[in-house]
Amino acid sequence: MSSTVDIVTIGNYKEKLPRWDPNSKNHRYALVDMGSNGIRFSVSDLCPPRARLLKCLYRERAAISLFDALNRPSTSAHGDHPLVFPDATIKQVSQTLARFRSIAVDSYDVPPSQLIVFATEAMRRAENAASMLEAIRAEAPDLSVHILSPQVETLFGAVGARSSFVDVKGLILDLGGGSVQMTWMDTSGTSGHQEDQGQPLPEVEAAVAGQSLPFGAARLIKILDTAHVDVQTSEKAKLQDGMTKAFQTLCATFPTLAQLAAEARGKEAGIDIFLCGGGFRGYGSMIMHNNPIQPYPIPSIGSYTASGQLFNKTKEMLKVNKSFEGKIFGMSKRRRAQFPAIVTVVEALIAAVPPIRSATFCSGGNREGALLMMLPREIRNSNPLSLPDDIESSIPSGPAQGGTTLQALLSTLHSAFPPGFDLTSVASVFSLQLGPLYASHIWCRMGESGAANASSALHDAINHPDSPGLTHLARAVLAVTLCARWGANLGPIDQQLQRNLRELVDAADPNAGFWADYTGAVTAALATVIPAWPKSYEAIRDKISFRSSAEQGKKYKLHLEITISKEASRGLDLDDLRELFKKVEKHGDEKKKVIVTVNVLA
């Protein structure tokens, strides 16, 4: 590779990335990821205070396989096969990047200094990478292309995968067209922490310890399809050895991972893995296609979690890929053609790592990771669920939004649960850190009918697929709870969606559906008495209160006492409040009963 090529390393990546300034007049950034399987482009808004959400304004993918072009047989007189880009590919790429540059700068007002292009394995391997860069400069003179070192690609990929979640504790792997990376990340307890002066960032430390192996899906499928069987065997052995050594290196570097590995081998626990990159997302789409819940209610592969048992069924997934003639959602023809190579990588991973407890497929990648690494650490580690976006919020602006009124509202809802009940013991809007987001929906769309709002709550679960912090379980719990808040009066099509979302919830926690219905009914009672977002803590305290107790016998009996003020009771039919809880027991749990009494203060 030419010495004029700009390489981004762990030592210089901060200088190469655009600078983020909270006081800047323009917070739009454009990124181009020249991956081996395709070139991805996006424009994002990092405007404070919602920079952590990495809000995407525009995205596009150019179906240009740099790896395929790089490995096209040479027509040289000597018959060798140098790794070079053909002239046609160089022209196509340079014109595509010029077009992306025009979209960013001319259509979305992105300052040229806030547009960055980076490339990965294919450009690292190309002998004529400098020729590609010269052609790009000729088409777009102010466009710079940075080639990521393997460590930086590992860093951006891991942080990009993390961007979709509140916290991550597990192995992170990224499978692209030319390479696969493995690293470890543990963000628990870091929320809100500021940059440690002089100390290496945990993300960087993990990237340095992580490994990048040249076994991407595009490269590996060529070996499996065209190489002699001895070469295939040798390359598979190298992949397996690389995976094993990568995991051993991470265990030697991170004691927490080593302890988890020891416990997993003793069958006391398991390793959680987080997977990004098109190759792994393809495998996740195949698992989703075979999920026991069908049709699976949430189409987005981002934040989809499969059990280790389902993840390990590689032979079954291969069989489906070969025999299923229809369209598999999330799987292109190219991805299905590469599927045997993807499975080969997955099988090497399974063999290298102790029992896998869960596999979560991430929507983020290099672009999201680069954007997140531009931000200060306190923002990078902040909870994205505290910044709800892309929803119609009923919370008025001002101090009430995140202050005492919100806390009073959530405390009032908590008080409807029996004393001593551990809210973290069941999958709920509270244990999943969805309280503020749930509260922001309580008084939304008050001008619409309850049936329309119940339907909307369900469909919100399958919209906004890239909202950070919302796993599939969180989406389902939020949807089922909000549907109950509006009475769950649904048409036939929505009833099917509700059943499938309930199956997802119950698969994670058999008690979650009951408590979602109960929380929704309590919320409906509160919103009946208080018909708009409360303006103060007193507006809640002086109008309604809850008290409950539980009786455990052959049937779990939950006694709920609702007390409302005389003024708040004017014009209300108290039977309507009791009626709100009738559907709670219709979830199918015959072992639970809710007994409601309503009192009016004299």
FENPEFEN-V531891 format. One record per residue. N is the residue number from 0. RES is the residue in one small letter. SS is DSSP state (H for helix, E for strand, L for the rest). OMEGA is omega as a letter, one per 30 degrees, with the letter a starting at -180 (999 if undefined). Layout:
BEGIN
n->[N;N]
res->[RES;RES]
ss->[SS;SS]
omega->[OMEGA;OMEGA]
END
This chain:
BEGIN
n->[0;1;2;3;4;5;6;7;8;9;10;11;12;13;14;15;16;17;18;19;20;21;22;23;24;25;26;27;28;29;30;31;32;33;34;35;36;37;38;39;40;41;42;43;44;45;46;47;48;49;50;51;52;53;54;55;56;57;58;59;60;61;62;63;64;65;66;67;68;69;70;71;72;73;74;75;76;77;78;79;80;81;82;83;84;85;86;87;88;89;90;91;92;93;94;95;96;97;98;99;100;101;102;103;104;105;106;107;108;109;110;111;112;113;114;115;116;117;118;119;120;121;122;123;124;125;126;127;128;129;130;131;132;133;134;135;136;137;138;139;140;141;142;143;144;145;146;147;148;149;150;151;152;153;154;155;156;157;158;159;160;161;162;163;164;165;166;167;168;169;170;171;172;173;174;175;176;177;178;179;180;181;182;183;184;185;186;187;188;189;190;191;192;193;194;195;196;197;198;199;200;201;202;203;204;205;206;207;208;209;210;211;212;213;214;215;216;217;218;219;220;221;222;223;224;225;226;227;228;229;230;231;232;233;234;235;236;237;238;239;240;241;242;243;244;245;246;247;248;249;250;251;252;253;254;255;256;257;258;259;260;261;262;263;264;265;266;267;268;269;270;271;272;273;274;275;276;277;278;279;280;281;282;283;284;285;286;287;288;289;290;291;292;293;294;295;296;297;298;299;300;301;302;303;304;305;306;307;308;309;310;311;312;313;314;315;316;317;318;319;320;321;322;323;324;325;326;327;328;329;330;331;332;333;334;335;336;337;338;339;340;341;342;343;344;345;346;347;348;349;350;351;352;353;354;355;356;357;358;359;360;361;362;363;364;365;366;367;368;369;370;371;372;373;374;375;376;377;378;379;380;381;382;383;384;385;386;387;388;389;390;391;392;393;394;395;396;397;398;399;400;401;402;403;404;405;406;407;408;409;410;411;412;413;414;415;416;417;418;419;420;421;422;423;424;425;426;427;428;429;430;431;432;433;434;435;436;437;438;439;440;441;442;443;444;445;446;447;448;449;450;451;452;453;454;455;456;457;458;459;460;461;462;463;464;465;466;467;468;469;470;471;472;473;474;475;476;477;478;479;480;481;482;483;484;485;486;487;488;489;490;491;492;493;494;495;496;497;498;499;500;501;502;503;504;505;506;507;508;509;510;511;512;513;514;515;516;517;518;519;520;521;522;523;524;525;526;527;528;529;530;531;532;533;534;535;536;537;538;539;540;541;542;543;544;545;546;547;548;549;550;551;552;553;554;555;556;557;558;559;560;561;562;563;564;565;566;567;568;569;570;571;572;573;574;575;576;577;578;579;580;581;582;583;584;585;586;587;588;589;590;591;592;593;594;595;596;597;598;599;600;601]
res->[m;s;s;t;v;d;i;v;t;i;g;n;y;k;e;k;l;p;r;w;d;p;n;s;k;n;h;r;y;a;l;v;d;m;g;s;n;g;i;r;f;s;v;s;d;l;c;p;p;r;a;r;l;l;k;c;l;y;r;e;r;a;a;i;s;l;f;d;a;l;n;r;p;s;t;s;a;h;g;d;h;p;l;v;f;p;d;a;t;i;k;q;v;s;q;t;l;a;r;f;r;s;i;a;v;d;s;y;d;v;p;p;s;q;l;i;v;f;a;t;e;a;m;r;r;a;e;n;a;a;s;m;l;e;a;i;r;a;e;a;p;d;l;s;v;h;i;l;s;p;q;v;e;t;l;f;g;a;v;g;a;r;s;s;f;v;d;v;k;g;l;i;l;d;l;g;g;g;s;v;q;m;t;w;m;d;t;s;g;t;s;g;h;q;e;d;q;g;q;p;l;p;e;v;e;a;a;v;a;g;q;s;l;p;f;g;a;a;r;l;i;k;i;l;d;t;a;h;v;d;v;q;t;s;e;k;a;k;l;q;d;g;m;t;k;a;f;q;t;l;c;a;t;f;p;t;l;a;q;l;a;a;e;a;r;g;k;e;a;g;i;d;i;f;l;c;g;g;g;f;r;g;y;g;s;m;i;m;h;n;n;p;i;q;p;y;p;i;p;s;i;g;s;y;t;a;s;g;q;l;f;n;k;t;k;e;m;l;k;v;n;k;s;f;e;g;k;i;f;g;m;s;k;r;r;r;a;q;f;p;a;i;v;t;v;v;e;a;l;i;a;a;v;p;p;i;r;s;a;t;f;c;s;g;g;n;r;e;g;a;l;l;m;m;l;p;r;e;i;r;n;s;n;p;l;s;l;p;d;d;i;e;s;s;i;p;s;g;p;a;q;g;g;t;t;l;q;a;l;l;s;t;l;h;s;a;f;p;p;g;f;d;l;t;s;v;a;s;v;f;s;l;q;l;g;p;l;y;a;s;h;i;w;c;r;m;g;e;s;g;a;a;n;a;s;s;a;l;h;d;a;i;n;h;p;d;s;p;g;l;t;h;l;a;r;a;v;l;a;v;t;l;c;a;r;w;g;a;n;l;g;p;i;d;q;q;l;q;r;n;l;r;e;l;v;d;a;a;d;p;n;a;g;f;w;a;d;y;t;g;a;v;t;a;a;l;a;t;v;i;p;a;w;p;k;s;y;e;a;i;r;d;k;i;s;f;r;s;s;a;e;q;g;k;k;y;k;l;h;l;e;i;t;i;s;k;e;a;s;r;g;l;d;l;d;d;l;r;e;l;f;k;k;v;e;k;h;g;d;e;k;k;k;v;i;v;t;v;n;v;l;a]
ss->[L;L;L;L;L;L;E;E;L;L;L;L;H;H;H;H;L;L;L;L;L;L;L;L;L;L;L;E;E;E;E;E;E;E;L;L;L;L;E;E;E;E;E;E;E;L;L;L;L;L;H;H;H;L;E;E;E;E;E;E;E;E;L;L;L;H;H;H;H;H;L;L;L;L;L;L;L;L;L;L;L;L;L;L;L;L;H;H;H;H;H;H;H;H;H;H;H;H;H;H;H;H;H;H;H;H;H;L;L;L;L;H;H;H;E;E;E;E;E;L;H;H;H;H;H;L;L;L;H;H;H;H;H;H;H;H;H;H;H;L;L;L;L;L;E;E;E;E;L;H;H;H;H;H;H;H;H;H;H;H;H;H;L;L;L;L;L;L;E;E;E;E;E;E;E;L;L;L;L;E;E;E;E;E;E;E;L;L;L;L;L;L;L;L;L;L;L;L;L;L;L;H;H;H;H;H;H;H;H;L;E;E;E;L;L;L;H;H;H;H;H;H;H;H;H;H;L;L;H;H;H;H;H;H;H;H;H;H;H;H;H;H;H;H;H;H;H;H;H;H;H;H;H;L;H;H;H;H;H;H;H;H;H;H;H;L;L;L;L;L;E;E;E;E;E;E;L;H;H;H;H;H;H;H;H;H;H;H;H;L;L;L;L;L;L;L;L;L;L;L;L;L;L;E;E;E;E;H;H;H;H;L;L;H;H;H;H;H;H;H;H;H;H;L;L;L;L;L;L;L;L;L;H;H;H;H;H;L;H;H;H;H;H;H;H;H;H;H;H;H;H;H;L;L;L;E;E;E;E;E;E;L;L;L;L;H;H;H;H;H;H;H;H;H;L;L;H;H;H;H;L;L;L;H;H;H;L;L;L;L;L;L;L;L;L;L;L;L;L;L;L;L;L;H;H;H;H;H;H;H;H;H;H;H;L;L;L;L;L;L;L;L;H;H;H;L;L;L;L;L;L;L;L;L;H;H;H;H;H;H;H;L;L;L;L;L;L;L;L;H;H;H;H;H;H;H;H;H;H;H;L;L;L;L;L;L;L;L;L;L;L;H;H;H;H;H;H;H;H;H;H;H;H;H;H;L;L;L;L;L;L;H;H;H;H;H;H;H;H;H;H;H;H;H;H;H;H;H;L;L;L;H;H;H;H;H;H;H;H;H;H;H;H;H;H;H;H;H;H;L;L;L;L;L;L;L;H;H;H;H;H;L;L;E;E;E;E;E;E;E;E;E;L;L;L;E;E;E;E;E;E;E;E;E;L;H;H;H;H;L;L;L;L;H;H;H;H;H;H;L;L;H;H;H;H;H;H;L;L;L;L;E;E;E;E;E;E;E;E;E;L;L]
omega->[a;l;l;a;a;a;l;a;l;a;a;a;a;l;a;a;l;a;l;a;a;a;a;l;a;a;l;a;l;l;l;l;l;a;a;a;a;l;a;a;l;l;a;l;l;a;l;g;a;a;a;a;l;a;a;l;a;l;l;l;l;a;l;l;l;a;l;a;a;a;l;a;a;l;a;a;a;l;l;a;l;a;a;l;l;a;a;l;l;l;a;a;a;l;l;l;l;l;l;l;l;l;a;a;a;a;a;l;l;l;l;a;a;l;a;l;l;a;a;a;a;l;l;a;a;l;l;l;a;l;l;a;l;l;l;l;l;l;a;a;a;a;l;l;l;l;a;l;l;a;l;l;l;l;a;l;a;a;l;l;a;a;a;a;l;l;l;l;a;l;l;a;a;l;l;a;a;a;l;a;l;l;a;l;l;a;a;l;a;a;l;a;l;a;l;a;l;a;l;l;l;l;a;l;l;a;l;l;a;a;l;a;a;a;l;a;a;l;a;a;l;l;a;a;a;a;l;a;l;l;l;a;a;a;l;l;l;l;a;l;l;l;a;a;l;l;l;l;l;l;l;a;a;a;a;l;l;l;l;l;l;l;l;l;l;l;l;a;l;a;l;l;l;a;l;a;a;a;l;l;l;l;l;l;l;l;l;l;a;l;l;l;a;f;a;a;a;a;a;l;l;l;l;a;l;l;l;l;l;a;a;a;a;a;l;l;l;a;l;a;a;a;a;a;a;l;l;a;l;a;l;l;l;a;l;l;a;a;l;l;l;l;l;l;l;a;l;l;a;a;a;a;l;a;l;a;a;l;a;a;a;l;a;l;a;a;l;l;l;l;a;a;l;a;l;a;a;l;a;a;a;a;a;l;l;a;a;a;l;l;l;a;l;a;l;l;l;a;a;a;a;a;a;a;l;a;l;l;a;l;l;l;l;a;l;l;a;l;l;l;a;a;l;a;a;l;a;l;a;a;a;l;a;a;l;l;l;a;a;a;a;a;l;l;a;l;l;l;l;l;l;a;l;l;l;a;l;a;l;a;a;l;l;a;a;l;a;l;a;l;l;l;l;l;a;l;l;a;a;a;l;l;l;l;a;l;l;l;a;l;a;a;l;l;l;l;l;l;a;l;l;l;l;l;a;l;l;a;a;l;a;a;l;a;l;l;a;l;l;l;l;l;l;l;l;a;l;a;l;a;l;l;a;a;a;l;a;a;l;a;a;a;a;l;l;l;a;l;a;l;a;l;l;l;l;a;l;l;l;l;l;l;l;a;l;a;a;a;a;l;l;l;a;l;l;l;l;a;a;a;a;a;a;a;a;l;a;l;a;a;l;a;l;l;a;l;a;l;l;l;a;999]
END
